[in-house]
Amino acid sequence: MEVPLRIRNPKLAAIILALTLPLAACTTGPSDPTPHTPQPAPDPIHIATDPAQIPVDTIAVTTLAIGDLDGQTVLVSGDGSNLVRIWNSQQQPVGEPLTGHEGIVRSVAIGKLADKNVIVSGADDYTVRLWDSHGQPIGEPLTGHTDIVSSVAIGTLDGKPVIVSGSGDKTVRLWDATGQPIGQPLTGHTDAVRAVAIGTLDGQDAIISGSSDSTIRIWDANGKPIGDPITLPSRINSIATGKLNGQDVIVAGTEDGTVHIVDAKGKAVINPVTGHTSQVSSVALGQLDGQDAIVSGSSDGTIRLLNAKGQSLADPITPAENDWVLSVAIGNLGDQDVIAAGGSDGTIRIWHTTPS
């Protein structure tokens, strides 16, 4: 896919290009799911027609996360202006933008390290940065990657809080609560690592990484590979992990416009979900109105909502004409279940569910 000629801003073109680099075709994929009988139609989720809109003074909103900071739920964004921003549940900025990165912010995460709420960000300047709940930097930037840091995650492995980062240098790195590296970089991917996550798979703490080499790799708390790589038919842009119908799963969005849901062994939990007409740039997993839900965003300009069976929960959402959806998040803001999306037009949009 070529960068559209209408994109004249070189920095925006670079953001889009990072999502559209070509790769060699791959023809293998996860094993087919167990045949199943047709499922009844899902209970639809009703989404507010008019989203709240946050015009961000930036080139593009590249990454979003929803989480808790000091007892309040916030939305954190990263963007093409090299900034991290915090927004409260009323869509108002919390403090000034967080400065320090010298490249596009590709990923943000919210979590706890040493019982303190923190924000972690990764950027094109090859660094990972930590920020406290007031937006102040914690220590020096974490260095070691030799290419773009495309994804970061915060979680717990064997009872210890950790940061995980994935990079265009084909490695995954682990960091402790003080920002010190844990062990050696995890190697095995043969192309850029585009997504990382921390979760539990089959009762075991795990690191999950997705790459432009079209594979998902799973690692234990010590950085040792678990099982064989899971090969999908196309480049992996985004991953999420959690439970669907009580089962531990990995959700992956790929370049061919497909959403894959697989278990820890790579077995497809349901058939790959199609519908997007261009690459899936971001996926998120959570709950909406008490239902397990998957949200996917695509460069086709749409957001799709799926239930645990891969059925559509609502009509596709089109945020804005000619807007590429670069990031999606799902969570609770102001006691409302919400979907948030950031795109190439530099706007954050937030949809909340409404009573049926």
Number of C-alpha atoms within 10 A of each C-alpha: 10 9 17 10 7 7 13 10 9 9 15 21 17 15 21 21 15 12 18 18 13 13 13 10 11 14 10 12 17 20 16 14 14 10 8 7 5 6 8 8 10 15 12 17 22 16 21 14 11 11 16 15 15 16 12 17 12 17 21 27 31 29 27 28 23 25 20 18 21 12 8 11 18 26 26 22 28 30 29 25 22 21 22 30 20 25 18 16 15 10 18 12 16 15 11 12 16 17 14 13 21 14 18 28 29 27 29 29 24 26 21 19 21 12 9 13 18 25 30 24 29 31 28 21 19 22 25 30 21 24 18 17 15 16 19 13 18 15 11 11 17 17 14 12 21 14 18 25 30 29 31 29 25 26 21 19 19 12 9 12 18 26 29 24 29 31 28 21 19 23 25 30 20 24 18 15 17 15 20 13 18 15 11 11 17 17 14 12 21 14 19 24 30 30 28 27 25 26 22 19 22 12 8 12 18 26 29 26 28 33 28 25 23 29 24 26 21 24 18 18 18 14 19 13 18 15 12 12 18 21 21 22 18 25 31 32 24 27 28 24 25 19 18 22 11 9 13 18 27 25 24 28 28 28 25 16 22 23 29 24 28 24 19 20 17 22 17 20 24 18 18 16 17 12 12 21 14 18 24 31 27 30 28 26 27 21 18 24 15 9 17 18 24 28 24 30 32 28 26 18 23 23 26 19 24 22 23 21 20 20 18 21 23 17 14 16 15 16 24 15 9 13 20 22 29 27 31 28 24 26 22 20 23 13 9 15 19 23 25 24 28 29 27 27 21 21 21 28 20 22 21 21 16 14 8 7
